[in-house]
Amino acid sequence: MGVRDEFVAREWEGPGRYWAEWPGVVGGRDLRAGGTWFAVEPGAPRVVTVLNGRGRMAAEAGRVSRGGLSLRVAADGKLGRLDLTVYDPFHLVAAEADRVRFWSWDGVELAERELGPGLHMIVNSGLEGGEQLEGETEDAYMGARLAYFRPRLVAAARPAPRVGESLEEAWGEWLPLVGGGGLDRADHRALLPLLDLGEGRVWGTTSVSLAALTPGGVRYDFRAVPGDWARVL
């Protein structure tokens, strides 16, 4: 599952095959930078998502969008030998049917690890939220989100989507949770937040992606927020 939080005025378009360099990759496209936050390569099959991280920002001159990283890894299956100093800090997750890899770049060092079976939740402050902070900060809100939703996702029956199933059959008890779990979008625990930051700036969840992998293929469902679910693959 991937939840994209962004300034709602930032323009984007829904999943498609937009990139000549990576013709097999499917994903929503950010219209400002041209990359994607959630990339699916059905031929592999492979799913890659990228999140903002914490650390030293890249120099303004020469800065490269992180949205291209998800495209590259979805298509090639590897991060490759890149000059990461041109990227702001990020977390990058690449999931295949038999393994999940997780990279974190803090602007100085790259950490890589494999994630074992089970539920893993990653936010901008890192795997499982890193240090759980208190107060009126973005990381504190993310910590509250994890604390509220993690036990509920664990308690719900784990989805096992199959070809031909309806949305409700495929995702089962997780579906109402990824739809917000009944919390108001202004709640600091909200999975799909919507916050008015003043001066015309509104920040919140703009889309939700659900993907399930098997050795033979991928199921990919997408919802713009607000909006209805649509089957992509």
Phi, psi and omega in degrees: 000138175230129178245122181262118175254131186198167170295128189293341178283348180288121189280145179205170174225156187293174187303140177190181175257099189251347196248114181298326180289332180230073191293339181273348188279135178247136177183163170290150184243128173282122186279349177277313186251343174092353181265198179220155178265345184212108186247135179238126174248095186295337181288341184284308344280153184206143176234134181227135175228147181236141178232153170297144177248197180235141177145208184281126179283152177289157175297141182303317178287120179090001180298138181243140181295138177289343181295342176282337180295318180296323177296312182300312184289324177299319183282318189260342181079008180208156179283327178078183182265091182248155170277097186285349181293346178273359180250139169295162180306145182209162164241137183228129181239129176239117182248132171235175186297332185244002178195160176226125178250148185223121177246143173229128177243123182256013182093349180231312184232149175254126175251138180228140177206163173257141180260132181279181179301150178124184181270124177237133179238130185233129177233182185300331179276000172121188180296125184058022173086358182061222179286127180278108184264161177246164177107190184263064179235161179299318181293327176294320177296319179294323175298320178294323177299312180296316182297327181279315190270332183301308181297330179288322176292321178296319182288332181287153177298132182291129181294147174220071186300142177233158181301134175089352180284151173290168178304314182294320178292321184292316190252348169051232186290345177284336188300311178294332178290314180287349172275002177121346177064019178083001179279145172296144184291344176272352179293138182292345176269357190301137173285329181241069187291158172213110187234129176273113183266003180086164179056034177079007181262120178237129183239139178176187180285128179251344177197159175230135178238137175237130179220142176229135185246141168228166178303337184260357182168191184219143169251135185221116176243145188221143176222122167286146181243114000282158180156180182256157176291146176221140176280125179264310179225000000 
